[in-house]
Amino acid sequence: MEKLRKAVKEIAYTRDHTNSPALHRSLVPFLTLASSLYGLALHIRRSLYRSSFFHQHRLPVPVISVGNLSWGGNGKTPMVEYITQLLLDSGISPLILTRGYAGGDEAKMLERHLRGGPTKIGVGANRAATAATCFQKYGYANPSSIRTFFDGTAKVRTVSQEIGSVVLDDGMQHWSLCRDLEMVMINGLNPWGNGYLVPLGPLREPLPALERADIAVVHHVDMITEQSLGDIEKTIHGFKNSIPVFYSKMVPKHLFHFKNDRSHVALEALHDATVLCVSAIGSADAFVKSIGMIGARYVDRLDFSDHYLFGAQDVETMRRRAKGLENRSDSKPIIVVTEKDYNRDPEVLKSLDPYTVLVLCSRLQITPCRDTNVDGFKSTLSRILAAKFPVSN
């Protein structure tokens, strides 16, 4: 099954399959049919929402949606955390709504980063019902309280337990909830793939869906060329010329040992080391490049499909790869995994003893680029929300 998943992903990011392996070529007709059916179903579902045949729920507080148009690696969940912190700094208690896909690896990461604070995290496919439960438990603030987010004078202050705003994780295709700000995250390393809808391509919606977005953020901007960046911007503005575009990257902060998620290992532990990167995420290239940028002497990699659950056979594959690196380098390699991989099943990593297994913790950062910066990002969020929730005296 994993071999098939890898083949489908490779097809999704290849425009010309003439020289592709036989397995890939044999799958293309089936994937083309499935993609057409998916597109039809998507169009019908969207039309039913537009005609109000399907009900859209309006929550009693402002809703900020963070989503994407393509498969993983777009930085959605790190951006959810970033916006959550902005709200907290303005005295607003946020509620994060996430589906909890694949065992809730992203929700677990958010809980670890935000634990001990006033942020609430609601997990469930029916996010309107999850929100209702949270509102009943904690209450909610008057929507006008969002003015502390855009009044330009907010400082760190006491945060009320009442929910003041909702941040919708992976919300662009979750049309059953109304939103007041739509943000689309774009993976700068490979934004559109072959341009087709899933499963033939990586797109969850056709590119004209960019017209619905209020803000676009190009992620991994530190790893792409100026030419690629210009092409991405041209595509975005071809669908919506007025949309403001910002840029982000992941910044490694520290590592922790898989046996203790409260431990703190400095990034310098990887300096001049042989590292085996193991990941089952949407953008493994970015993860591997970041390890190289930290200063590892040699970086090897084992990539699995996004949200993949490691099994005993996979652990044995990791062990064999690590042993091979050890024989070649005359030193034990360090195995590094992402937080998402750790969250799925930390117990399975115990089988990798006596190799050291570390988990990389990174944070999203808005990057100054093309006359944009953090202040511009904040003020744009503020302006859009202010238009929806005008300040009243």
CORKA-V543014 format. One record per pair of residues at least 4 apart in sequence whose C-alpha atoms are under 7 Angstrom apart, sorted by the first residue. I is the first residue (numbers start at 1). J is the second residue. D is the distance in Angstrom with one decimal. If there is no record, write none. Layout:
<<I,J,D> <I,J,D>>
This chain:
<<1,5,6.3> <2,6,6.2> <3,7,6.2> <4,8,6.2> <5,9,6.3> <5,305,6.5> <6,10,6.2> <6,305,6.4> <7,11,6.2> <7,24,6.2> <8,12,6.2> <9,13,6.6> <10,14,6.3> <11,24,6.6> <11,200,6.9> <12,193,6.0> <12,194,5.8> <12,200,5.5> <12,201,3.9> <12,202,5.6> <13,193,4.3> <13,194,5.1> <13,201,6.8> <14,193,7.0> <14,194,5.7> <15,194,4.9> <17,25,6.5> <20,24,6.1> <20,25,6.4> <21,25,6.5> <22,26,6.1> <23,27,6.3> <24,28,6.4> <27,31,6.1> <28,32,5.9> <29,33,6.4> <30,34,6.2> <31,35,5.9> <31,199,5.8> <31,200,4.9> <32,36,6.3> <32,200,5.6> <33,37,6.3> <34,38,6.1> <34,199,6.7> <35,39,6.1> <35,197,5.6> <35,198,5.5> <35,199,5.6> <35,200,5.7> <36,40,6.3> <37,41,6.2> <38,42,6.0> <39,43,6.1> <39,197,6.9> <40,44,6.3> <41,45,6.1> <42,46,6.1> <43,47,6.1> <44,48,6.2> <45,49,6.5> <46,50,6.2> <47,51,6.1> <48,52,6.2> <48,53,5.1> <48,54,5.7> <49,53,5.9> <49,54,4.9> <49,55,6.8> <55,176,6.6> <56,175,6.9> <56,176,4.5> <56,177,5.3> <56,178,6.0> <57,128,6.8> <57,176,6.0> <57,177,4.8> <57,178,5.9> <58,177,6.3> <58,178,5.3> <61,143,5.1> <61,164,6.0> <61,165,5.3> <61,166,6.8> <62,143,6.4> <62,165,5.0> <62,166,6.2> <62,180,6.1> <63,165,6.0> <63,166,4.7> <63,167,5.9> <63,168,6.9> <63,179,4.8> <63,180,5.3> <63,181,6.7> <64,166,6.2> <64,167,4.9> <64,168,6.0> <64,179,6.1> <64,180,6.0> <64,181,4.9> <64,182,6.3> <65,167,5.9> <65,168,4.5> <65,169,6.5> <65,171,5.2> <65,172,6.7> <65,179,6.3> <65,181,6.1> <65,182,5.0> <65,183,6.0> <66,76,6.1> <66,80,6.6> <66,168,6.0> <66,169,5.5> <66,170,5.7> <66,171,5.6> <66,172,6.7> <66,182,6.4> <66,183,4.9> <66,184,6.1> <67,76,6.0> <67,169,6.7> <67,170,4.3> <67,171,5.0> <67,172,4.6> <67,183,6.2> <67,184,5.0> <67,185,6.0> <68,74,6.9> <68,170,7.0> <68,172,6.2> <68,184,5.0> <68,185,5.0> <68,186,6.4> <69,203,5.6> <69,204,5.2> <69,205,5.7> <70,192,6.7> <70,202,5.1> <70,203,4.3> <70,204,5.3> <71,202,5.3> <71,203,6.7> <71,282,6.7> <72,282,4.0> <72,283,6.5> <73,187,6.0> <73,282,4.3> <73,283,4.4> <74,185,5.5> <74,186,5.2> <74,187,4.4> <74,219,6.1> <75,79,6.1> <75,185,6.6> <75,219,6.5> <76,80,6.3> <76,169,6.9> <76,170,6.6> <76,185,6.2> <77,81,6.4> <77,106,6.8> <77,169,6.4> <78,82,6.2> <78,363,6.5> <78,364,5.6> <79,83,6.1> <79,364,6.4> <80,84,6.0> <80,167,6.6> <80,169,6.3> <81,85,6.3> <81,110,6.8> <82,86,6.5> <82,364,6.7> <83,87,6.3> <84,88,6.2> <84,94,6.3> <85,89,6.1> <86,90,6.5> <87,91,6.5> <87,92,5.1> <87,93,6.9> <87,94,6.8> <87,149,6.4> <88,92,5.1> <88,93,6.0> <88,159,6.9> <89,155,6.3> <89,156,4.8> <89,157,7.0> <90,148,5.7> <90,149,5.3> <90,154,5.1> <90,155,6.0> <90,156,6.1> <90,157,6.9> <91,156,6.6> <91,157,5.4> <91,158,6.0> <91,159,4.6> <92,159,5.9> <92,160,6.9> <92,164,5.3> <93,118,6.2> <93,119,5.9> <93,159,6.0> <93,160,6.1> <93,161,6.3> <93,162,6.4> <93,163,5.0> <93,164,5.2> <93,165,6.7> <94,119,5.4> <94,120,6.4> <94,163,5.7> <94,164,5.9> <94,165,5.0> <94,166,5.6> <94,167,6.9> <95,119,6.1> <95,120,4.7> <95,121,5.7> <95,163,6.3> <95,165,6.3> <95,166,4.7> <95,167,6.1> <96,120,6.2> <96,121,4.7> <96,122,6.0> <96,166,5.8> <96,167,4.8> <96,168,6.0> <96,169,6.9> <97,121,6.1> <97,122,4.9> <97,123,6.1> <97,127,6.3> <97,167,6.3> <97,168,5.0> <97,169,6.0> <98,107,6.9> <98,122,6.3> <98,123,5.1> <98,124,6.5> <98,168,6.5> <98,169,5.1> <99,123,5.5> <99,124,4.7> <99,125,4.7> <100,104,3.9> <100,107,6.1> <100,123,5.5> <100,124,6.1> <102,307,6.0> <103,344,6.3> <104,108,6.1> <105,109,6.4> <105,340,5.3> <105,343,5.0> <105,344,5.4> <106,110,6.3> <106,340,6.2> <107,111,6.2> <108,112,6.2> <108,343,6.4> <109,113,6.3> <109,339,6.6> <109,340,6.8> <109,343,7.0> <110,114,6.0> <111,115,5.4> <114,119,6.9> <118,161,6.5> <122,130,5.9> <122,131,6.9> <123,130,6.9> <124,130,6.4> <126,130,6.3> <127,131,6.0> <128,132,6.2> <128,177,6.7> <129,133,6.3> <130,134,6.4> <131,135,6.1> <132,136,6.2> <133,137,6.3> <134,138,6.0> <135,139,4.7> <135,140,5.9> <138,161,6.4> <138,162,5.5> <138,163,6.8> <139,162,5.0> <139,163,6.3> <140,162,4.5> <140,163,4.4> <140,164,5.9> <141,145,6.7> <141,162,5.5> <141,163,5.8> <141,164,5.0> <143,164,6.9> <144,389,6.2> <144,391,6.4> <145,164,6.9> <146,164,6.8> <147,151,5.7> <147,391,6.2> <148,154,5.8> <149,154,6.7> <149,382,6.6> <150,382,4.4> <150,386,6.9> <180,385,7.0> <180,388,6.9> <181,214,6.2> <181,384,7.0> <181,385,7.0> <182,213,5.0> <182,214,5.2> <182,215,6.7> <183,213,5.7> <183,214,5.9> <183,215,4.9> <183,216,5.8> <184,213,6.2> <184,215,6.4> <184,216,5.0> <184,217,6.4> <185,216,6.0> <185,217,5.0> <185,218,6.2> <185,219,6.7> <186,191,5.8> <186,217,6.1> <186,218,4.8> <186,219,5.7> <187,191,4.9> <187,218,6.1> <187,219,5.1> <187,220,6.6> <188,218,5.6> <188,219,5.4> <188,220,5.6> <188,221,6.1> <188,224,6.6> <189,220,6.7> <189,224,6.2> <192,202,6.9> <192,203,6.7> <193,201,6.5> <193,202,6.0> <194,201,5.8> <195,201,6.2> <195,203,6.8> <196,200,6.0> <196,201,4.3> <196,202,6.6> <196,203,6.0> <197,201,4.9> <197,202,6.0> <197,203,4.4> <197,204,5.9> <197,205,6.5> <197,206,6.8> <198,202,5.2> <198,203,5.6> <198,204,6.1> <205,209,6.6> <208,239,6.0> <210,236,6.9> <210,239,6.4> <210,240,6.9> <211,239,5.9> <211,240,5.3> <214,243,6.1> <215,243,5.8> <215,244,5.4> <215,245,6.2> <216,243,6.9> <216,244,6.3> <216,245,4.8> <216,246,6.3> <217,245,5.6> <217,246,4.7> <217,247,5.2> <217,248,6.7> <218,246,6.3> <218,247,4.8> <218,248,6.2> <219,247,5.9> <219,248,4.7> <219,249,5.6> <220,248,6.1> <220,249,4.5> <220,250,6.8> <221,247,6.1> <221,248,6.0> <221,249,5.9> <222,249,6.3> <224,228,6.3> <224,229,6.8> <225,229,6.2> <226,230,6.1> <227,231,6.3> <228,232,6.3> <229,233,6.3> <230,234,6.1> <231,235,6.3> <232,236,6.3> <233,237,6.1> <234,238,5.9> <235,239,6.9> <236,240,6.4> <237,241,4.1> <237,243,6.9> <246,372,6.5> <246,377,6.9> <247,366,5.8> <247,367,5.5> <247,369,6.7> <248,364,6.6> <248,365,5.5> <248,366,4.4> <248,367,5.1> <249,364,5.7> <249,365,5.5> <249,366,6.7> <249,367,6.7> <250,362,5.9> <250,363,5.4> <250,364,4.6> <250,365,6.2> <251,362,5.2> <251,363,5.3> <251,364,6.2> <251,365,6.7> <252,361,6.0> <252,362,4.1> <252,363,6.5> <253,361,5.8> <253,362,5.2> <253,363,6.9> <254,264,6.6> <254,265,5.9> <254,266,5.3> <254,267,5.4> <254,360,6.3> <254,361,5.5> <255,264,6.0> <255,265,4.8> <255,266,6.2> <255,267,6.4> <255,358,6.1> <255,359,5.3> <255,360,4.6> <255,361,5.6> <256,260,7.0> <256,261,5.9> <256,263,5.1> <256,264,5.0> <256,265,5.3> <256,358,5.6> <256,359,5.3> <256,360,6.9> <257,261,6.5> <257,263,6.2> <257,357,6.4> <257,358,4.8> <257,359,6.2> <258,346,6.8> <258,357,6.2> <258,358,5.8> <258,359,6.2> <267,294,6.9> <270,295,6.5> <270,296,5.3> <271,294,6.9> <271,295,4.7> <271,296,4.9> <271,297,6.9> <272,295,6.1> <272,296,4.7> <272,297,4.3> <273,296,5.0> <273,297,5.1> <273,298,6.7> <273,333,7.0> <274,296,6.3> <274,297,5.7> <274,298,4.8> <274,299,6.1> <274,333,4.8> <274,334,6.3> <275,296,6.7> <275,298,6.2> <275,299,4.9> <275,300,6.2> <275,333,5.3> <275,334,4.8> <275,335,5.8> <275,336,6.9> <276,299,5.9> <276,300,4.8> <276,301,5.4> <276,322,6.8> <276,333,6.6> <276,334,6.2> <276,335,4.8> <276,336,6.2> <277,288,6.4> <277,300,6.1> <277,301,4.6> <277,302,6.2> <277,335,6.0> <277,336,5.0> <277,337,6.0> <278,301,5.9> <278,302,4.8> <278,303,6.1> <278,336,6.3> <278,337,5.2> <279,284,6.5> <279,302,6.6> <279,303,5.3> <279,304,6.1> <279,337,5.8> <279,338,6.3> <279,341,6.3> <280,303,6.0> <280,304,4.5> <280,305,5.1> <280,306,4.7> <280,307,5.7> <280,308,5.6> <280,341,6.3> <281,305,6.5> <281,306,4.2> <281,307,6.1> <282,306,5.1> <283,287,7.0> <284,288,6.2> <284,303,6.7> <285,289,6.1> <286,290,6.1> <287,291,6.5> <288,292,6.5> <289,293,6.2> <290,294,6.3> <291,295,7.0> <291,296,6.5> <292,296,5.3> <292,299,6.6> <304,308,6.4> <309,344,6.8> <310,314,5.8> <310,315,7.0> <311,315,6.4> <312,316,6.3> <313,317,6.3> <314,318,6.3> <315,319,6.2> <315,352,7.0> <316,320,6.2> <317,321,6.2> <318,322,6.1> <319,323,6.1> <319,352,6.4> <320,324,6.2> <321,325,6.4> <322,326,6.1> <322,333,6.3> <323,327,6.2> <324,328,6.3> <325,329,6.0> <325,333,6.6> <326,330,5.4> <326,331,5.2> <326,332,5.0> <326,333,6.1> <332,355,6.9> <334,355,6.6> <334,356,5.3> <334,357,6.2> <335,356,6.1> <335,357,4.8> <335,358,6.3> <336,357,5.8> <336,358,4.9> <336,359,5.6> <336,360,6.7> <337,341,6.3> <337,342,6.8> <337,358,6.5> <337,359,5.0> <337,360,6.3> <338,342,6.3> <338,359,5.5> <338,360,5.3> <339,343,6.1> <339,359,6.0> <339,360,6.3> <339,361,6.5> <340,344,6.5> <342,346,5.0> <366,373,6.8> <366,374,5.7> <367,373,6.2> <368,372,5.4> <368,373,4.3> <368,374,7.0> <369,373,6.7> <372,376,6.0> <373,377,6.3> <374,378,6.3> <375,379,6.1> <376,380,6.0> <377,381,6.4> <378,382,6.2> <379,383,6.0> <380,384,6.3> <381,385,6.2> <382,386,5.8> <383,387,6.3> <384,388,6.8> <385,389,6.0> <386,390,5.1>>
